[in-house]
Amino acid sequence: MIISLVGLPGSGKSTVGRQLARRLAVPFFDSDHVIEQRIGCSIREFFERDGEERFRDVEEAVLDELTLGEPCVLSTGGGSVLRAVNRAHLRDRCQVVYLRSSPEEVFRRLRNDRNRPLLQVADPLQRLRDLYAVRDPFYRETAHFVIETGRPSVATLVNMIVMQLELGGAVPVGVLSERPPKLD
């Protein structure tokens, strides 16, 4: 099973995804990192040089490949849901978890981050509010589960995701929450 995380930039997809993959003992993939490996430069550089539309073409191809792959946890770029084909691939091929964060929460986390091309504007909080207004319906349409990020720890968020997957019938109860025995 592929578990995919969607949400605004800065909602915790990569951080939570790494911990969730560790907990489930499956590989972790960050689609943005896979894209950067493929294009040979940072997404920011590619955005500036080739534009958002070309970036979305590369993103679509990478998501198509990753969602057909091995069981894993997949963190997606914040704008991955903008294309209907990406939403369909994610929804049909994965168990999708929307890490829902308010624009204000994300702004608090990202206000000093200079590596996010969509936030390099005069009013990044307003930009996040605009992104949220457009993307939230797409995240909800794509997701099987919505987790409110708020202020819980990463470990708590991972536990909440595991519980939702079990309660939602995506996996048998106890399969994900069982921990391997400690070796003395």
Sine and cosine of phi, psi and omega as CSV:
sin_phi,cos_phi,sin_psi,cos_psi,sin_omega,cos_omega
0.00,0.00,0.67,-0.74,0.10,-1.00
-0.98,-0.19,0.80,-0.60,0.08,-1.00
-0.96,-0.29,0.86,-0.51,-0.04,-1.00
-0.92,-0.38,0.67,-0.74,0.02,-1.00
-0.95,-0.30,0.77,-0.64,0.06,-1.00
-0.83,-0.55,0.37,-0.93,0.04,-1.00
0.41,-0.91,0.11,-0.99,0.00,-1.00
-0.86,0.52,0.41,-0.91,0.15,-0.99
-0.83,0.56,0.72,-0.69,0.03,-1.00
1.00,0.07,0.12,0.99,-0.01,-1.00
-0.99,0.14,-0.09,1.00,0.07,-1.00
0.97,-0.26,0.23,0.97,-0.08,-1.00
-0.85,0.52,-0.71,0.70,-0.03,-1.00
-0.95,0.30,-0.71,0.70,-0.03,-1.00
-0.89,0.45,-0.76,0.65,0.01,-1.00
-0.92,0.39,-0.65,0.76,-0.01,-1.00
-0.86,0.51,-0.70,0.72,0.02,-1.00
-0.86,0.51,-0.72,0.69,-0.02,-1.00
-0.92,0.38,-0.63,0.77,0.02,-1.00
-0.90,0.44,-0.69,0.73,0.02,-1.00
-0.89,0.46,-0.67,0.75,0.04,-1.00
-0.88,0.48,-0.71,0.70,-0.01,-1.00
-0.88,0.48,-0.63,0.78,-0.05,-1.00
-1.00,0.00,-0.06,1.00,-0.01,-1.00
0.83,0.55,0.73,0.69,0.09,-1.00
-0.78,-0.63,0.30,-0.95,0.03,-1.00
-0.91,0.41,0.41,-0.91,0.08,-1.00
-0.90,-0.43,0.72,-0.69,0.09,-1.00
-0.80,-0.60,0.71,-0.71,0.13,-0.99
-0.95,-0.31,0.91,-0.41,-0.10,-1.00
-0.85,0.52,-0.55,0.83,0.03,-1.00
-0.90,0.43,-0.63,0.78,0.03,-1.00
-0.93,0.37,-0.63,0.78,0.05,-1.00
-0.89,0.46,-0.67,0.74,0.03,-1.00
-0.88,0.47,-0.71,0.70,0.00,-1.00
-0.88,0.48,-0.63,0.78,0.07,-1.00
-0.89,0.46,-0.65,0.76,-0.04,-1.00
-0.93,0.37,-0.67,0.75,-0.08,-1.00
-1.00,0.02,-0.21,0.98,0.09,-1.00
0.96,0.26,0.34,0.94,0.07,-1.00
-0.35,-0.94,0.05,-1.00,0.02,-1.00
-0.95,0.30,0.42,-0.91,0.05,-1.00
-0.87,0.49,-0.62,0.79,0.01,-1.00
-0.86,0.52,-0.73,0.68,0.02,-1.00
-0.88,0.48,-0.70,0.71,-0.02,-1.00
-0.89,0.46,-0.69,0.72,0.03,-1.00
-0.83,0.56,-0.76,0.65,-0.05,-1.00
-0.91,0.41,-0.61,0.79,-0.07,-1.00
-0.99,0.15,-0.71,0.71,-0.16,-0.99
-0.93,-0.37,-0.24,0.97,0.04,-1.00
1.00,-0.02,0.27,-0.96,-0.07,-1.00
-0.92,0.40,-0.63,0.78,-0.06,-1.00
-0.87,0.49,-0.71,0.71,0.02,-1.00
-0.91,0.42,-0.63,0.77,0.06,-1.00
-0.86,0.51,-0.71,0.71,-0.01,-1.00
-0.89,0.46,-0.52,0.85,0.07,-1.00
-0.90,0.44,-0.72,0.69,0.02,-1.00
-0.90,0.43,-0.69,0.72,0.01,-1.00
-0.86,0.52,-0.68,0.73,0.01,-1.00
-0.87,0.50,-0.71,0.71,0.00,-1.00
-0.90,0.44,-0.68,0.73,-0.01,-1.00
-0.91,0.41,-0.70,0.71,0.01,-1.00
-0.90,0.43,-0.62,0.79,0.05,-1.00
-0.86,0.52,-0.72,0.69,0.01,-1.00
-0.90,0.43,-0.76,0.65,-0.09,-1.00
-0.90,0.43,-0.57,0.82,-0.04,-1.00
-0.98,0.21,-0.14,0.99,0.09,-1.00
-0.98,-0.17,0.00,1.00,-0.13,-0.99
-1.00,0.05,-0.34,-0.94,-0.05,-1.00
-0.94,0.35,0.30,-0.95,0.11,-0.99
-0.83,0.56,0.71,-0.70,-0.06,-1.00
-0.21,-0.98,0.06,-1.00,0.23,-0.97
-0.95,-0.31,0.77,-0.64,-0.08,-1.00
-0.86,-0.51,0.88,-0.48,0.11,-0.99
-1.00,-0.08,0.78,-0.63,-0.04,-1.00
-0.97,-0.26,0.36,-0.93,0.10,-0.99
-0.92,0.39,0.46,-0.89,-0.06,-1.00
-0.85,0.53,-0.49,0.87,-0.03,-1.00
-0.99,-0.14,0.13,0.99,-0.07,-1.00
-0.87,0.49,-0.43,0.90,-0.05,-1.00
-0.99,0.12,-0.02,1.00,-0.05,-1.00
-0.92,0.39,-0.48,0.88,0.01,-1.00
-0.99,-0.12,0.74,-0.67,-0.02,-1.00
-0.85,0.53,-0.61,0.79,-0.02,-1.00
-0.90,0.43,-0.61,0.80,0.05,-1.00
-0.92,0.40,-0.69,0.73,0.03,-1.00
-0.86,0.51,-0.69,0.73,-0.02,-1.00
-0.90,0.43,-0.72,0.70,0.00,-1.00
-0.88,0.47,-0.70,0.71,0.00,-1.00
-0.89,0.45,-0.76,0.65,-0.08,-1.00
-0.91,0.42,-0.66,0.75,-0.08,-1.00
-0.98,0.19,-0.49,0.87,-0.14,-0.99
-0.95,-0.30,-0.17,0.99,-0.12,-0.99
-0.72,-0.70,0.22,-0.98,0.28,-0.96
-0.99,-0.11,0.92,-0.38,-0.14,-0.99
-0.98,-0.18,0.78,-0.63,0.03,-1.00
-0.91,-0.42,0.85,-0.53,0.06,-1.00
-1.00,-0.03,0.92,-0.40,0.11,-0.99
-1.00,0.08,0.99,-0.12,-0.10,-0.99
-1.00,0.08,0.88,-0.47,0.06,-1.00
-0.82,-0.58,0.62,-0.79,0.06,-1.00
-0.95,0.30,0.43,-0.90,0.07,-1.00
-0.82,0.57,-0.58,0.81,0.00,-1.00
-0.92,0.40,-0.66,0.75,0.05,-1.00
-0.88,0.47,-0.72,0.69,-0.02,-1.00
-0.89,0.45,-0.67,0.74,0.02,-1.00
-0.86,0.51,-0.68,0.73,0.02,-1.00
-0.85,0.52,-0.64,0.76,-0.02,-1.00
-0.96,0.27,-0.57,0.82,-0.18,-0.98
-0.96,-0.28,0.01,1.00,-0.19,-0.98
-0.83,0.55,-0.40,0.92,0.00,-1.00
-0.96,-0.28,0.12,0.99,-0.03,-1.00
-1.00,0.08,0.87,-0.49,-0.03,-1.00
-0.99,-0.17,0.09,1.00,-0.09,-1.00
-0.98,-0.19,0.22,0.98,-0.01,-1.00
-0.93,-0.36,0.97,-0.25,-0.13,-0.99
-0.85,0.53,-0.58,0.82,-0.05,-1.00
-0.96,0.29,-0.22,0.98,-0.04,-1.00
-0.97,-0.25,0.07,1.00,0.01,-1.00
-1.00,0.07,0.92,0.39,-0.04,-1.00
-0.72,-0.70,0.18,-0.98,-0.05,-1.00
-0.88,0.48,-0.61,0.79,-0.04,-1.00
-0.80,-0.60,0.99,0.13,-0.06,-1.00
-0.89,0.46,-0.52,0.85,0.03,-1.00
-0.90,0.43,-0.70,0.72,0.05,-1.00
-0.90,0.44,-0.61,0.79,0.05,-1.00
-0.87,0.49,-0.69,0.73,0.04,-1.00
-0.90,0.44,-0.64,0.77,0.05,-1.00
-0.89,0.46,-0.65,0.76,0.03,-1.00
-0.91,0.42,-0.69,0.72,0.03,-1.00
-0.87,0.49,-0.70,0.72,0.00,-1.00
-0.87,0.49,-0.71,0.71,-0.03,-1.00
-0.86,0.51,-0.63,0.77,-0.01,-1.00
-0.98,0.20,-0.69,0.72,-0.20,-0.98
-1.00,0.03,-0.49,0.87,-0.05,-1.00
-0.79,0.61,-0.71,0.70,0.03,-1.00
-0.88,0.47,-0.58,0.82,0.03,-1.00
-0.94,0.34,-0.65,0.76,0.05,-1.00
-0.87,0.49,-0.71,0.71,-0.01,-1.00
-0.90,0.43,-0.65,0.76,0.02,-1.00
-0.89,0.46,-0.59,0.81,-0.08,-1.00
-0.99,0.15,-0.55,0.83,-0.19,-0.98
-0.98,0.21,0.59,-0.81,0.20,-0.98
-1.00,0.02,-0.46,0.89,-0.05,-1.00
-0.65,-0.76,0.60,-0.80,0.07,-1.00
-0.88,-0.47,0.81,-0.59,0.04,-1.00
-0.89,-0.45,0.84,-0.54,0.06,-1.00
-0.98,0.20,0.86,-0.50,-0.09,-1.00
-0.97,0.25,-0.68,0.73,0.02,-1.00
0.71,0.70,-0.79,-0.62,-0.01,-1.00
-0.87,-0.49,0.25,0.97,0.02,-1.00
-0.90,0.43,0.38,-0.92,0.06,-1.00
-0.93,0.37,0.27,-0.96,0.05,-1.00
-0.87,0.50,-0.68,0.73,0.01,-1.00
-0.86,0.51,-0.66,0.75,0.03,-1.00
-0.90,0.44,-0.69,0.73,0.03,-1.00
-0.88,0.47,-0.67,0.75,0.04,-1.00
-0.87,0.49,-0.71,0.70,0.04,-1.00
-0.88,0.48,-0.64,0.77,0.01,-1.00
-0.90,0.44,-0.65,0.76,0.02,-1.00
-0.91,0.42,-0.73,0.69,0.02,-1.00
-0.85,0.52,-0.70,0.71,0.00,-1.00
-0.89,0.47,-0.69,0.72,0.01,-1.00
-0.89,0.45,-0.67,0.75,0.03,-1.00
-0.87,0.49,-0.66,0.75,0.02,-1.00
-0.94,0.35,-0.76,0.65,-0.03,-1.00
-0.90,0.43,-0.54,0.84,0.00,-1.00
-0.98,0.19,-0.04,1.00,0.04,-1.00
0.99,0.17,0.16,0.99,0.01,-1.00
-0.93,0.37,-0.49,0.87,0.06,-1.00
-0.60,-0.80,0.43,-0.90,0.06,-1.00
-0.89,0.46,0.61,-0.80,0.00,-1.00
-0.85,0.53,0.72,-0.69,0.04,-1.00
1.00,-0.07,-0.39,0.92,-0.05,-1.00
-0.89,0.46,-0.72,0.70,-0.03,-1.00
-0.99,0.11,-0.49,0.87,-0.10,-1.00
-1.00,0.06,-0.22,0.98,0.04,-1.00
-0.94,0.33,0.73,-0.68,0.05,-1.00
-0.98,-0.20,0.57,-0.82,0.04,-1.00
-0.88,0.47,0.52,-0.86,-0.01,-1.00
-0.90,0.43,0.55,-0.84,0.06,-1.00
-0.96,0.27,0.66,-0.76,0.05,-1.00
-0.99,-0.11,0.78,-0.62,-0.01,-1.00
-1.00,0.07,0.00,0.00,0.00,0.00
